[in-house]
Amino acid sequence: MSVSGASVLSRLAEITGDSNVTTDPAQIAGYQIDGKSPAAVARPGTSEEVVEIVKFAAREKLAIVPTGARTKLGIGMPPRKYDLALDMTRMDRMVAYDPGDLTLSVEPGITLQKIANALAEHRQFLPLAVPFMNRSTVGGTIASGVDSPLRQIYGTARDFVLGMEFVTGDGIAAKSGGRVVKNVTGYDIHKMMIGALGTLGVITRINFRTFPLPRALRTCIATFRGTAGACELRHAIARSVLRPQSVEILAASGGSSSELGRRAAISFENDRWSVVVSFAGDEQVLNRDRRELEALARGVDRIALESFTELRAEPAENVSRHIASLPAAILEHSPAAAIFKISALPTDLAALASEIQSVGIPWLVMMRGLGVTYLALLPIDRSENSLRLLKQECGRIFSLSGKVPRGRCMLPWCPPELKSEINVWGEPSGDFPLMQKLKNVFDPGGTLSPGRFMGGL
């Protein structure tokens, strides 16, 4: 049955109310994914409405894509089928918050900024410093699986999401985990929802552990000529007693991203590799961290070290914010950019950096201290020739997985034109058969975001 059919639209309106269903082309255009648009948009206001919509869609063989603020719809492959966009932004309540117990329960449509403002009143925060943070919803952030520079010390969302409620592809309301830090009941099924792009379930509630807000923040930037000193400083930090909030190595080819560098107070000159290290704590601790880091930087390569800079208060916060939002800034600066996420062991960063330097078009790289690298390829325009060169280089980057031991590539952001010729997830991993079984259990009819995830799930 077509979504545009009167009976379908009538049933959706019965569930959510007339004002929360639209087929207006002007509004629907904002829900487009790689050139594909839904026939209608529904905006549920409760988890019960989500259950009814998904049940109805499963019966009618309609494909649903859950959405939030739509800042990350470009991640993943285009959906094979896209009948209905499920806009979750009406579900934006803070359900429960216990500052004393450091726990928080929220609906998926609440924005990260709203959460940050509420937690800041109690000197607490969530370590979800991610691209598009000023607009992103928490549900979209968790479903997309984007990581944060703060994973260096706080881990990823898998480490502080305590539990979740969600609706499976056949319309069953389920929950996993709990609302307390110590929870030992059942399996951690909710962790499978993180990064699955809504292919296993529609998230309706998320429970988090919160963290005390640091008293103060400082950022130090050590800039080296060449990759050796920068990578060795990362290793020296890992061997030391220092416990930074984040460690990032940034560089770009030929100053190709000078504008982005000015925003983040980082020099992107040719063959300059900057190690950006952020610390949090009181003044005494921060002073000690700064001295020890500078000593490490000078010790690893005094000759190649060109500068060592310390930023305090607002400038330090600005640098941290720009690094967290760098993928978003890259896409704004160069809409045709292709941004890879390459996972490797931290000890392999030097080998990866060496390979990156041979890329044939302008590039910018951000290497996290724990081994996750974001590599942006920056074509000069969106012409046919530029896209051909971009596709060629993308194929070469995917081959890096074989050259870097235990490395793995995926392509979260790229022009839609490339997705008809490139699998942005790379080759399926050895556990793919298990992933297929999970998809069949949680979404047997292929109702939820079909084709968007790895291997066409």
C-alpha positions in Angstrom: 0.0 0.0 0.0 1.3 3.5 -0.8 2.0 5.9 2.0 0.2 8.6 0.1 -3.0 6.6 0.3 -5.9 8.2 2.2 -6.3 5.3 4.6 -2.6 5.3 5.5 -2.5 9.0 6.2 -5.7 8.8 8.1 -4.3 6.1 10.3 -1.1 8.0 11.0 -3.2 11.1 11.9 -5.3 9.0 14.3 -2.1 8.0 16.1 -0.2 11.3 16.3 -2.9 14.0 15.5 -3.5 15.7 12.2 -0.9 18.4 12.8 1.9 15.9 13.3 1.6 14.2 9.9 2.7 16.0 6.7 3.0 15.2 3.0 4.0 18.8 2.1 6.9 18.5 -0.4 8.5 21.6 1.1 8.7 20.1 4.5 9.6 16.6 3.3 12.6 18.0 1.4 14.3 18.5 4.8 14.2 14.7 5.4 15.9 13.7 2.2 18.7 11.1 2.5 21.2 11.0 -0.4 18.5 12.1 -2.9 15.7 9.9 -1.5 12.7 11.4 0.1 9.9 9.9 2.2 6.3 10.1 1.1 5.3 11.4 4.5 6.6 12.6 7.9 5.1 11.6 11.3 6.0 13.2 14.6 5.1 11.0 17.5 4.9 12.5 21.0 5.0 9.4 23.2 6.6 5.9 23.1 3.0 4.5 22.8 2.6 6.4 19.5 5.9 5.1 18.3 4.7 1.5 19.0 1.5 2.1 17.1 3.3 3.7 14.1 5.8 0.9 13.8 3.2 -1.8 14.1 1.1 -0.1 11.4 4.2 0.3 9.2 5.1 -3.4 9.6 1.6 -4.5 8.6 1.6 -2.2 5.6 5.1 -3.1 4.5 6.3 0.5 4.9 9.9 1.4 5.5 10.7 3.8 8.4 13.7 6.0 9.1 13.9 7.5 12.6 15.3 11.1 12.6 16.1 13.8 15.0 17.6 17.2 14.1 18.8 15.6 10.8 22.4 16.7 11.3 23.8 13.2 10.6 21.4 11.8 7.9 24.3 11.7 5.5 26.0 8.9 7.5 25.5 5.4 6.0 24.2 4.2 2.7 21.0 5.5 1.2 17.9 3.5 2.4 16.7 0.8 -0.1 13.2 2.0 0.7 12.0 5.1 2.4 8.3 5.5 2.9 8.0 7.3 6.3 10.3 9.6 8.2 9.7 9.3 12.0 10.6 12.7 13.4 11.3 12.2 17.1 11.8 15.8 18.1 8.5 16.1 19.9 9.8 13.5 22.4 12.2 16.0 24.1 11.6 15.6 27.8 14.1 15.2 30.6 12.3 12.2 32.3 14.4 11.9 35.4 17.5 13.5 36.8 19.2 12.6 40.1 22.3 14.8 40.5 23.2 13.0 43.7 23.2 9.7 42.0 24.8 11.0 38.8 22.0 9.5 36.6 19.9 11.0 33.9 16.9 9.7 31.8 15.8 11.5 28.7 13.7 11.1 25.6 15.6 10.9 22.3 14.4 14.2 20.8 16.0 16.4 23.5 19.0 18.4 22.2 22.5 18.0 23.6 22.5 21.7 24.3 19.4 21.5 26.4 20.9 18.6 28.4 24.2 20.5 28.9 22.4 23.6 30.2 20.3 21.6 32.7 23.3 19.6 34.0 25.5 22.6 34.2 23.2 24.0 36.9 24.4 21.1 39.1 28.1 21.3 37.9 27.7 18.1 35.8 27.8 17.2 32.2 27.7 14.4 29.6 30.9 13.7 27.7 29.2 13.9 24.3 31.2 16.7 22.6 30.3 15.7 19.0 29.9 17.4 15.6 26.8 19.6 15.3 26.4 19.6 19.1 24.6 22.9 19.2 21.7 21.4 17.1 22.0 17.6 17.6 19.4 15.5 19.5 20.7 12.9 21.9 18.9 10.1 20.1 20.4 10.9 16.8 23.9 11.2 18.4 23.6 7.8 20.0 22.1 6.1 16.9 24.8 7.5 14.7 27.6 6.4 16.9 29.8 9.5 16.4 32.5 9.7 19.0 33.9 12.6 21.0 37.5 13.8 21.8 36.6 13.1 25.4 36.6 9.4 24.9 40.3 9.6 25.9 39.3 9.7 29.6 35.5 9.1 29.7 35.2 6.4 27.1 32.5 6.2 24.4 28.7 6.3 24.8 28.9 2.5 25.4 30.6 3.3 28.7 28.1 5.7 30.2 24.8 4.7 28.6 23.2 2.7 31.4 20.1 1.6 29.7 17.6 2.2 26.9 14.0 1.8 25.9 13.2 1.2 22.2 10.7 -0.2 19.8 11.6 -3.1 17.6 10.8 -3.4 13.9 7.6 -5.4 14.6 6.3 -2.8 17.1 7.3 -4.4 20.4 8.3 -2.0 23.2 11.5 -3.3 24.8 14.1 -2.1 27.3 17.6 -3.1 28.3 19.8 -2.0 31.2 18.5 0.3 33.9 18.7 3.7 35.4 21.4 3.1 38.0 25.1 2.8 37.6 25.2 -0.8 39.1 22.9 -2.8 36.9 23.4 -6.6 36.4 20.1 -7.7 35.0 20.0 -9.2 31.6 22.2 -8.5 28.5 23.4 -5.1 27.5 21.2 -5.2 24.4 21.0 -1.4 24.4 24.7 -1.1 23.5 23.9 -2.7 20.1 21.6 0.3 19.4 24.6 2.6 19.6 25.8 3.4 16.1 23.2 1.1 14.4 21.5 4.0 12.6 18.1 2.9 13.8 18.2 -0.4 12.0 17.5 -2.5 15.1 15.0 -0.3 16.9 13.5 3.2 17.4 15.0 4.6 20.6 12.4 6.1 22.9 14.4 6.7 26.1 18.1 6.7 27.1 19.5 6.5 30.6 23.0 8.0 31.2 25.6 8.2 33.9 26.6 11.9 34.3 30.0 13.3 35.4 31.2 16.2 37.5 32.0 19.3 35.5 35.8 20.1 35.6 36.8 23.1 37.6 39.0 24.5 34.8 40.3 23.6 31.4 43.6 24.2 29.7 44.8 23.2 26.2 48.4 22.9 25.1 49.5 22.8 21.5 52.9 21.3 20.5 53.7 21.8 16.8 56.4 19.6 15.1 58.0 19.5 11.7 57.0 16.1 10.3 55.1 13.2 11.8 57.8 11.6 14.0 57.8 14.0 16.9 54.0 14.3 17.0 53.5 10.6 17.1 56.2 10.0 19.6 54.8 12.7 21.9 51.5 10.8 21.8 53.3 7.6 22.9 55.2 9.5 25.6 52.0 10.9 27.1 50.5 7.3 27.2 53.6 6.1 29.1 53.5 9.0 31.5 51.5 9.7 34.6 49.5 12.4 32.7 45.8 11.9 32.3 44.6 14.4 29.7 41.0 14.8 28.7 41.9 14.5 25.1 44.9 14.1 22.8 44.6 15.0 19.1 47.2 15.1 16.3 46.2 17.5 13.5 47.7 18.3 10.2 46.8 19.2 6.6 48.4 19.2 3.2 50.0 22.4 2.0 48.0 24.7 4.3 44.9 23.7 2.3 42.7 24.3 5.4 44.1 27.6 6.7 40.6 28.9 7.3 39.7 25.9 9.5 43.0 26.3 11.3 42.3 29.9 12.2 39.0 28.9 13.7 40.7 26.3 15.9 43.9 28.4 16.6 46.0 25.7 14.9 48.5 26.1 12.2 47.9 23.9 9.1 51.1 24.8 7.3 52.8 22.2 5.1 54.4 19.3 7.0 53.4 20.8 10.4 51.8 18.3 12.8 50.2 19.7 16.0 49.5 17.7 19.1 46.6 19.3 20.9 46.3 18.1 24.5 43.5 19.3 26.9 43.6 18.9 30.7 41.0 19.5 33.4 41.3 20.1 37.1 42.3 22.8 39.6 45.1 25.3 39.0 47.8 23.4 40.9 47.2 20.2 38.9 46.9 22.1 35.6 50.2 23.9 36.2 52.0 20.6 36.9 50.4 19.0 33.8 51.6 21.9 31.6 55.2 21.6 32.9 55.4 17.9 32.4 53.8 18.0 28.9 56.3 20.6 27.8 59.2 18.6 29.1 57.9 15.5 27.3 57.5 17.5 24.0 61.0 18.9 24.2 62.4 15.5 25.2 60.9 13.5 22.2 62.3 15.9 19.5 63.7 19.2 20.6 64.9 20.0 17.1 61.6 19.3 15.3 59.5 21.0 18.0 58.7 24.4 16.5 56.4 25.8 19.2 54.7 25.0 22.5 51.6 27.1 23.4 49.3 27.0 26.4 45.7 28.3 26.2 43.6 29.0 29.3 39.9 29.6 30.1 37.8 30.7 27.1 40.6 30.2 24.4 41.1 26.6 25.7 37.4 25.9 25.6 37.1 27.4 22.1 39.9 25.0 20.8 38.2 22.0 22.4 34.8 23.0 20.9 36.3 23.5 17.4 38.1 20.1 17.6 34.8 18.4 18.6 32.9 20.0 15.8 35.7 19.7 13.2 33.8 17.3 10.8 30.9 19.7 10.8 33.2 22.6 10.0 34.9 20.7 7.2 31.5 19.9 5.6 30.5 23.5 5.9 33.8 24.7 4.4 33.9 22.0 1.7 30.5 20.3 1.0 32.1 17.8 -1.4 34.5 16.5 1.3 34.8 12.8 2.0 35.6 12.2 5.7 37.0 8.8 6.7 37.0 7.2 10.1 39.9 4.9 10.4 40.3 2.7 13.5 43.8 1.4 14.3 46.0 0.6 17.3 47.6 3.8 18.8 51.0 2.2 18.0 50.1 2.2 14.3 49.5 5.9 14.1 52.9 6.7 12.7 52.5 4.2 9.9 49.1 5.6 9.1 50.4 9.2 9.1 53.1 8.2 6.6 50.5 6.7 4.3 48.2 9.7 4.6 51.0 12.0 3.4 50.9 10.3 -0.1 47.2 11.2 -0.7 46.9 12.9 -4.1 44.4 15.6 -3.3 44.2 18.2 -0.5 43.5 16.6 2.9 43.1 17.3 6.6 43.7 14.7 9.3 42.8 14.5 13.0 44.3 11.5 14.8 42.9 10.7 18.3 45.3 9.5 20.9 43.4 6.2 21.3 43.8 5.3 17.7 40.7 6.7 15.9 41.6 8.9 12.9 39.4 11.2 10.9 40.8 11.9 7.5 39.1 14.5 5.3 39.7 14.5 1.5 39.0 18.0 0.2 38.3 18.2 -3.6 38.5 21.7 -5.0 34.9 21.5 -6.3 32.1 19.1 -7.2 33.0 18.8 -10.9 33.0 15.5 -12.7 36.8 15.4 -12.7 37.1 16.3 -9.0 34.6 13.6 -8.1 36.5 11.1 -10.2 39.8 11.9 -8.4 38.0 11.8 -5.1 36.6 8.3 -5.9 40.0 7.1 -6.9 41.6 8.3 -3.6 38.7 6.9 -1.6 39.5 3.5 -3.0 43.1 3.9 -2.0 42.2 4.9 1.5 40.0 1.8 2.0 43.1 -0.3 1.0 45.0 1.1 4.0 43.2 -1.4 6.2 45.5 -4.0 4.7 48.6 -1.9 5.2 47.9 -0.9 8.8 47.6 -4.0 11.1 44.2 -4.4 12.7 43.0 -1.2 10.9 39.5 -0.7 9.7 38.0 2.1 7.5 34.6 3.5 7.1 33.4 6.6 5.3 30.8 8.4 7.4 30.5 11.5 5.2 30.9 11.8 1.4 29.0 13.3 -1.6 25.9 11.2 -2.4 27.3 10.7 -6.0 30.0 8.4 -4.6 27.6 6.1 -2.8 26.4 4.4 -5.9 30.0 3.3 -6.6 31.5 3.0 -3.1 30.4 1.0 -0.1 30.9 3.5 2.7 31.2 0.8 5.3 34.0 -1.1 3.6 34.2 -4.9 3.6 31.9 -6.6 6.2 33.8 -7.9 9.2 34.0 -11.5 10.4 31.0 -11.0 12.8 28.7 -9.9 10.0 26.7 -13.2 10.0 25.9 -12.5 13.7 24.8 -9.0 12.8 22.5 -10.4 10.2 20.9 -12.7 12.8 20.4 -9.8 15.1 18.7 -7.8 12.4 16.4 -10.7 11.7 15.5 -10.9 15.4 14.9 -7.2 16.0 13.5 -6.2 12.6 12.3 -9.4 10.8 10.3 -7.5 8.2 13.0 -5.0 7.3 10.9 -2.0 8.4 13.6 0.1 10.1 16.1 2.0 8.0 16.6 -0.8 5.4 20.0 -0.9 3.7 21.6 2.0 5.6 23.9 0.0 7.8 26.9 -2.3 7.1 26.4 -5.0 4.5 23.0 -3.6 3.5 21.3 -4.3 6.8 
